[in-house]
Amino acid sequence: MMSLSKRFAWLAAIALVATACSGGSGASPSAAALTPVKFQLQWVPQAQFAGYFAALDQGYYKDAGLDVSLLSGGPQVNNVQVVSTGGADIGTAWLPNMLQAREGGADLVSIAQMFQRSGTRMAGFKDKNITTPAAMAGKKIGSWLGGNEPELFAALTKAGLDPTKENVIKQNFDMSGLLKGDLDVAQAMIYNEYAQVLEAKNPATGQLYQPSDLNLIDFNDPSVGTAMLQDQIFAKDSWLKQGNNAETAQKFLEASFKGWIYCRDNPQKCVDIVLKNGSQLGASHQAWQMNEINGLIWPSPNGVGIMDKTLWQQTIDIATKYKVLKAAPTDGAYRTDLAQKALDALGSSVDTKGANFAKQTITLKEGGN
C-alpha cells in the first residue's frame, strides 16, 4: 500500500501536469480569465434579442473572452437608467430614448445601430377607416407611452394635430384594447403586438383574423415619414474610456454580430434558443417575431451595426422638429469605430450585410402556440 506522504506527492504531481496542460496556447479562456459583462435587455426574453441569446448559447461571447450576463427587462425596468447608473455595462434601447436620457445629462453613447428601420405600426380594424395619422383625429388612440410614443406624436404633429389634445390612451402591453373595441387604433410592433391580433379569432368568422381585416400605418412609409431608428447598443462614455473597456465593448459587438448572423441563417434554431431561455410567448409567435426582427436588421447595407448617417439625421430632424428632443445631440452621441473594428475582426468571408436576405412566410397559430 502507498504511504500517505507518497500518495500526497503523487496527487500533487498529477495536479501539476493537469495545470500545465490546461495552460496551453490552444486552450479556451478559463472562467477566471473571462471578463464579466452585464448587458441590459429592454424587455423580457423574446426573439427581439435572439442574437444575444444565440451568442451566449453558441459560445461566441466565451470565445471572445467574455462572461456575459443578459439582464431581463420589462415594464418595471428602465433599461436606459440601469446602464446610466452603472447597473449594467452595456444595454440596448431605442435610439430616441437613449438620446432623451443623454439630453437630460446621462453619460451615454450609441456604439452600434442594429435595426435599420422602424418596427412600429399603428393598427386598426377596417371598419374604423383609419389609414393616415390625420384620420386619428377625435379617435381613441392607444399607445404604451413611457418613451414609446415619439414616432406617433411626431406623426400626429406633422398631420396638424396636437398629441396633448387628442384622446391618447395608455394601452396595455398587448392588443386587448383593440380587440375589445376600447381603442380605435393601437400601437403595435410588427414583430409582436400585430401578430397578437392575427393570433386571435374573429368572432364574425370563427377563424383567425387576417391582415386584410386591418389597416396599418407604417411610420417608414414616405407618406408618413416619422420613422426613427430603434434598437441600438449603447454604453456610458466614461465606462468606455476606463481601462480596457473599449476593447471589451468591441469584443462584445463582434460576438453579438455573430449571434445575429447565426439567427439570420438559422432562424428556427434561434427560436428554440429563445424558448429555452424562458420566453412566455409561444413557438409560432416567436417564429413570426424572429422573421420580422431579421427583416428589421437585414439587409444592413453598411455592415451590421454600422450607423447610417442619413437615417441618423432623419431621426434627429424628426425628433427635434416634433419636440421629442429639445435640440440636436452634441457631438459624440454615437461612434462607429468599435462596430467597424468588430466587423473587420469577423473578416471578409463572413456575410455582414445580408444583401440577399428574404423573409419567410410564417403561419401563426391561435394564441401564438
N, C-alpha and C positions, 0 to 999 in steps of 0.2 A: 504494500500500500504506500502511496506517495505521502511524504511527510507534509505537515501543514505549511511549513515555510516554503518547501519546494512547490506546493500547489499554488501558493500566492504568487511566486515568481513566474510560474507557467502562465497563470491568468494575466499577469501584468504584461508578459511578452505578447500574448495574443492581442491584448488591448492596444499595445503599441503598434503592432502590424496593421490592425484594423484602422487605426487613426492615420497611419502613413498612407494607406491605400485610398482612404476617403479624401485625402488632400491632393490627389492627382489633378492635373490641369483639365481633364475631361469631365470632372465631377460637376453636377449641378449645384447651385448655391445651397448651402445648408440653411436651416431655419434661422440660425443665429446671424447669418450673413445677409439675410434679406432685409431690405429697407421697408419699414412699415409705412403704408399709405392709407389714409381714410378717404374714401370717395363718397360724397353725399348725392344720392339719387333725389330726384324731385317728386317722386311718387312711389307707390308700393311696387313690388316686383311684377313686371309685365314686359311684354316684348318691346316696348318703347326703350328698354335698357338692355335688350338682348345681347348686344355686342360686348357689354361689360361682363355680363354673366358668362358669356362664351369664352372671353379672355381668361376668366378665372377658372372655368371648367376645363379648358384645353391646356392650361398651364402656361399661357403666354406671359402672364404677369410674373410668375415664378421664374420663367426662363430669362426675364428681363432683370431679375434680381430684386423683385418687389414682393412684399407680403401685403396684398391689397384687401381691405375690408370694404364691402359695399354696404353703406348705411341706408336703410329704407327711409323713404319719405312718406308723405301722406298729408291729409288736411290739417293735422295739428303740428306739422313740421315746416318751419320757414327755412327752406333749403339754402337760400342765399345768406340768410343770417347765420346759419350754422357755420358756413365757411368763413364769413367775415369776422366771426367771434372766435375762430380757432377750433371749433368743434370737429372740423374736417379739414383736410389739407387741400383737396380739390373737390369740385362739385359740378353738377350740370343744372342748367336753368335756361329759361327763355331769355334771349338776349335783352329785350326791353326791361325785364325785371332786374337783371343784373345791372343794367345801366342806371335804372332808377336808384338802386342802392348805392352805386358809385357816386351819383349826383348828390346823394344825401350824406356823403362823406366816407362811405365804405372803401377800403383799400383793395379794390378788385380789378382784375384784368382778364379779358377773354383770351384763351390760348388755343382754342380750336373750335371751328364752327361746323357742327355735324349736320344739321338739317340745312338743305339747300333751298327749301321752300316751306311755306306755312302749312300746317296741318289743320288749321281751324276753319270751321264752316258754321253757318247758321242754317238750321234745318226747320222746315215747317211742312205740314201736310198741304196737298194741292188745293184743298177747298179754302185755305186761308189766302191763297194767291199772293204770297209774299215772295217776290222774285228779285227785289232790289232793296238796298238799305232804305231808300226813300219810302218804300211800301211798309216799313215798320212803324211809321208814324201812327201814334194812337193805339198801337198793338201791345199785347203783353209779351215783353221781350225777356227771355231768360239769359242769364249769364252767371258764371261762377263767381265773378268779381274777384277780389283779393289778388289782383295782378294779372288776371286772365282776360281783362276787358279791353286792352289798348287797341287792338285791331277793330273791334266792334265800335268802340267810342269814336275812333278816327273815321270809320265808315259813316257813322251817323252824322258826325260833324260835317264831313265832306258833302253829304246829301242835304245839308241845310237844317239838320235837326240838332237840338240841344240835348245831349245824353242825360243831363241832370234834370231835364223837364219831361223826358219820356218815361214810360212805365217800365223801367228796367227792374226786373225781379231777380233776387238771388236764388238761383236754382240749385237743386241737389246735384251731387256728382254722379248723376245718372239721367235717364230721359223720362222718368216717371211723370214729370210736369207736362211734357209734350204729349205723352201717351194718354194721360188723363184729361187733356184739354185745358189744363190750368195755364198753359202757355201757348201763345200763337206761333212763336218761333223760339228755338232754343239753341244755345251754343253747343257745338259738338265737334270733337276731334274726329277727323276722317278715319283714324285708326282705332277709335274706342266707342264714343257715345253714338256715332252714326250707326255703327254695327249693332249696338244695343237695340235700336229701333227695328232693324232688319231681322233681329232675333226674336221679335215679339209677334204674336198673332194678331192679324187684322180681324176684329170681331165681325166685320161685314162679310168676310170670305172664309174665315176659319183657317186661312193659310197665313204664312209669314208675310209681313209687309215686304214690298218690293221697292227698289229705287224709284220706279215710276210713280209710286204713291207720294213722293216727296219732292219739294223744291229745295235746292241747296244754293246758298250764297257762298261763293268761294272768294276769299279775300285776295287770292292770287290772280283772279280774273282782272284783266286790264280795265274793265268797265267799273270795277270796284276800286282796285288799286291801293289798298291799305295793308297788304301783306307785310309782315315783319319777320325777321329771322327769329327762329325759336331755339330749339335745343343746341346748346353750345357748352363747352367745357371751360371753367374759369378757376382762378385761384387768387389769393392775396398777392399783390405785387411785392410786399415786404417779405412774404414767405419765399417767393421765387428768388429773391436776392440773398437769402441766407444759405451759407454752406453750399452743399451740392444739390439743393432743391430744384434748381432749373434742370439739371441733368435727370433728376428723379422724375420731374414732370414730363420731360421728353421721352423717357423710357415708358412712362405710363401711357402716353399718347401712342407710341409705337405699338405697344401690346394691345391697346384698345382698338386701334385701326385694324389690327389683325383680327380681332374679335368681330368687328363689323364686316370685314371682308368674308370671314367664315360664315356669318349669318346671311350675307348676300348669296353665297354659293351653296349653302346648306340650310335653307330656311326651316325645314321640318326638324332638323336636329336642334336648331336653336329654340324652336317652340318647346321641344321636350326638355331642354335645359332650363328654360324659364319656368315651366310647370314644376320641375323638380325643385326649384328654388322658392316655392311657396306661393305662386300666383293663385289668386282666388277666382280668376276668370277661366272659363272652360277652354277645351282644346281647339274647337273651331273658331272661337273668338280670338284666341291667341294666334292662330294661323292667319286670320284676317289682319290682325294687328301687325304681325311680322311682315306681311306682304306690303302693307301701307307704309310702315316705317322704312322699309327698304326703298320704297318709292319716294320718300322724302329726302333720303340720303343720296341715292343713286339716280342718275349719274352725278358725279362730282367733277365738273369739267377741269378744275384746277388741282384735283387731287383731294381725297377725302380729308376733311378737317381744315382745309385752307379757306380763309375768309375771302369771299368775293367782294371786291371793293365797291362794285356797283350795287349789290344787294345791301351792303353795309350802309351806303349813302342813302339808299331808298328807305331803309329802316329809320335812319336818323332824321331824314327830311320829314317823314310822316310823323315820327314821334315828337318832333319839335313843333311842326305846324299845327298839330292837333292836340298840343299841350300834354302829351304823355311825358315828355321831358321839358324842363324849363329852357334848356339850351343844349346845343350840341356838346357831346362829351369832350373833355380835354384830351390832349394828345396822350397816347399810351393806354387808351381804353381797350385796345386789342393788339396782339402781336402774332405774327405768323412764323417767326423763326423756329420756335420749338416744334410746331407741326411740320414745317418743311424738313427739319433735321430728322424727324421721325419717319417721314416719307423716304428721305434719302437712305436711311438705315434699312428700310424694307427692300430697297433695290428695284431696279427696272424690270425684273422678272415678275414682280407682283403687280397685279392689276389694281391700282389705287384710284381709278377714275370710274370704272363700271359703265363705260360708254354704251355697251350693248345690253345693259340691264333692261329686262322687261318684266312687268308684274305678272303674277299668276292669277288664275281665276279661282277664287275660294268660295266654297259652298258653306254657308252658315247654317247652324242647327238651332232649334229653339232653345233660348236661354244661353246660347253660345257654347253648349256642351260638345 
